[in-house]
Amino acid sequence: MGEYSIDNAKTPEGCSGEKTRGDNAQDVCSAPPEKSEMTGTQILEDVARSGHSGLVVEDASIAYGTKTIINHVSMHVPEGHILALLGASGSGKSTLLRGIVGLEPLQTGRVYWNDKDVTNMPVYQRGFGVMFQDGQLFAHRNVGGNVAYGLVGKMPKAQRAQRVAHMLDLVDLAGYENRSIATLSGGQAQRVALARALAPAPHVLLLDEPLSALDSDLREQLAVDLREVLKKTRTTAVMVTHDEKEATIFADMQLRVRNGVLV
């Protein structure tokens, strides 16, 4: 049986709190429906019903040489929802994430965002953001410079500064623009990485084990905080994790990956 779960979650400040059910839920800031589980067949039916709205992956396969890593995977993430891809190390979940963002070529299948086929688009044209486990912050740039990185050339300098300040306030780091990256704690560094990833307002944010390097207490608190930020910004997101508790706290939906397939 494949698991496609939707969990109750805290409603972010400023949201209506009304529950909207169905594939085309509009009030994405409200608490999602009660947990439900779908079989692999039902997941495919959900993909078919989606009409390619939101993030849709159809029949995706990825191979390294003769070894198949992802084997004909299909999934649908409605716009504004958060999906957790759960699996053990080596299950293929991170490879699937890289295939969605365009860092790994698909041998079969397509990737869509709101009816647009992005499969053959280069990474920078897809409008997808990525946040990795180590954050990959630039040590030679201060906090503000890191957050502004994806905005250079897209808006005037004054507007960039306003956007940076807004993003830092969103992740509870207001006033940190001039701080050195070397002075940040692990949790603060991941907040800066999130602010940088969200600053260009991506269609989808893909997070590859973003909290796994932190201790358990901090990891759980950051999972709550990151979820709230994503809901406030109405960002569609896919997170890879091996931690079931983290997935339950963070995500609206869960899919399990084992040996390159959904189980």
N, C-alpha and C positions, 0 to 999 in steps of 0.2 A: 504494500500500500504506500502511495506517495502522500506526504503530509503537506497540506496547503492551508496553514492555520492563520486565523485572524483573532487577535487577542484584544481584550479590553485595555484601554490605556488612558492615562491622565490627559484631560483636555487642556491645551495650553491657554495661557492667559489671553483674553481678548477674543476667544472663539465662542461660537454659539452653544456648543455642548449638545446640539441635536444630533441624533444618530440617523445617518442616511445609508441605506443598504442598497446593494445591487452593484452590477459591474461598472455603471457609470456614475458612481457616487460623486456628487459635486462638493459637499461640505467636508472636504478632506481634513479640515482642522478639527472636526468633531471626533469623539471616541469611536473607533471602528466597531463592527459587529462582534458579537460573541464568537468564541473560537469555533471554527468548523474545520473538518478534514475532508480532503478530496482524494479520490483514487487517481492513478496516473491517467486513466481514460477521461475522468472528469476535468483534469488539468488541460488536456488537449481540447476538450469541448469548450472550456473557458477561453482558451486562446482563440478558437474559431469564432466564438461569440464576440470577442473584443473588437473585431473589425480593425485590428492594428492600432487601437487607441491606447494611450499610455505607452509603456515599454513592453514590446512583444519580441520574444525570441522563438523562432520556428525551426525545429528540426536541426539544431546546431550540432555540428561535429568538429572536433579539433584533434589533430594528430601531430606527433613529433616523429618524423620519419615513418616507420611502419607501425608505431605504437599509437593506438587510439586513446586519447585522454578524455575527451568529451564525446559521448555517443548518442547522437540524435536527441538532444534535449530541447524541450519546448516549455515556455513559461510566459506568464502575463503579470505585469505589475501595473495596476490602475494608477493614473496620474495622481500624485500627491501622497501615495502610499509608500510604506517602507517594507522591503522584503529582506529576510535573513536567509542566506544560504549556509546551512549547517552541514558539517562533515569533518571527518578525521583528516589528519595530514596525509596528503597524497590522494585524496578522493577526487580531485579535479575541480574543486569549487573555485579556487583562485584562477585557474586556467579559464574557466567559464567566464569569470569576471573580466579577464583580459580580452577574451573574445568579444564580449559585449562592447567594450570601450574601443576596440580596434587595434589592440596591441598584439593580438594573435589572429592570424587569418583563419577563416572558417573553411573547412573542407566541404561541408554541406550546410544548408540552412540560410536564414535571413534574420536580420535585426531591424526592427521598426521602432520609430518614435512618432506617436500620433499620426499614423497612416503614412509616414514618410520612410521609405526604405533607405537606411543609412549603412547598409552592409559594406558597400564599396567606397564609402567616404573615408578620407584620412581622419585620424584622431582629432585634429584641431578643428575640423568642420562639423563634427557630430554634436557639439554643444554638451558633451558629457564631461563631468568633473571626476577626478580620482583623488582619493586620500589613502595613503599607504600606511603600513604598520609603524614605520619609523618617522612618519611625517615628511621626511625629506625636505626640511627647511634649509634655506640658504644661510650659512653661518656668516657670510660676508655682508649680509643685509640685516638691518634691524627689523623689529617686528612689523612696523608699518611698511617697510620695503618688501617684506615677504608677502603681506596681505595684498599689496598693490600690484604684485608681479603680473597677474593675469589681466590687469586693467590698462597697462601701458599701451598707448596707441588707440585705445577704444573710447577714451573720454578725456576732457581737459584736466590739467593738473589739480585745479581747485575741486573739481567734481570727484576726482580720484581720492583726494584727501577726505572729503565728506563720506565717500563710500567706505573707505578704510575705517574711519571713526565709527561709522554705523555698524560695521561687521564686528569690530572689537567689542563694542557695547553689547552686541547680541550674544557673544560668547563670554561675557563677564570679564573682559580685559580692557575696559575703557581706560584710556590714558597711557596705554602700553606702547604707543607708536615708536618711541625712541629707545625702547629697551633692547639690549643685546640678546640675541638668541641664546647665548651661552649662560645667561642669568636665569633662564626659565626652568621651572620644574617639568617633569615628564608630562603631567596633566596640562600645564599651561602651554607646553609646546604643541600638544595635540589640539588644543583649542585654537591656537594660531593656525595650525594646518587646516582645521575645519573652516576658519574664517577665510583663509586664502582660497580654498576650494569653492566656497560659496560666493565669493565676491563677484565673479563674472555672471552670477545667476544661471548656473547650468540647468539644462532640462532634467538631467539625471545625475545624481552623485553616487559613485561607486566606491565603496570603502572596503579595503582588503585588510582584515584583522586589525582595525585601527586602535584597539585598546589592549591587545594581548601582551604588550610589554609592560603594562602597569600592574601594580598590586591589586588584589581582588576587591578591596573596599573602594579604592579610587576608580577601578574599572566599572563597578556597578553604578557609582554616582555619576560618572561621566556618561554612561549609557543613557541614564535618565536625562541628563542635561543636553546631550547631543540630539536625542529624540525631540526634545522640546524645541530646539533651534530649527530642526528640519520641519517640524509641524508649523512653527511660526512663519517660516519662509515658504511653506507649501511645496517643498522639494521632494520629488520622487527619488527614492534611494534603494540601493541594493548593497547589503553588507555581508561579507564573508566572515564566518566565525566558527570555532569549534566548541564554543561555550554556550550550552543550552540556556542557562540562566540569563546570560547577556542577551541572547537572541530574544527571549521572552520579554525582557525589559524594553528592548530597543525597537523591535519590529512589530508591524501589523500582521505580517504573514511569514510563514517559515516553509522552506523547502529543504529536504535532505538529499545530499549528494553522496553516492557511494560508487566507487569504481567508474566514475564518469557518467552515471545515469541518475535520474531521480527515483528514489525508492519510497 
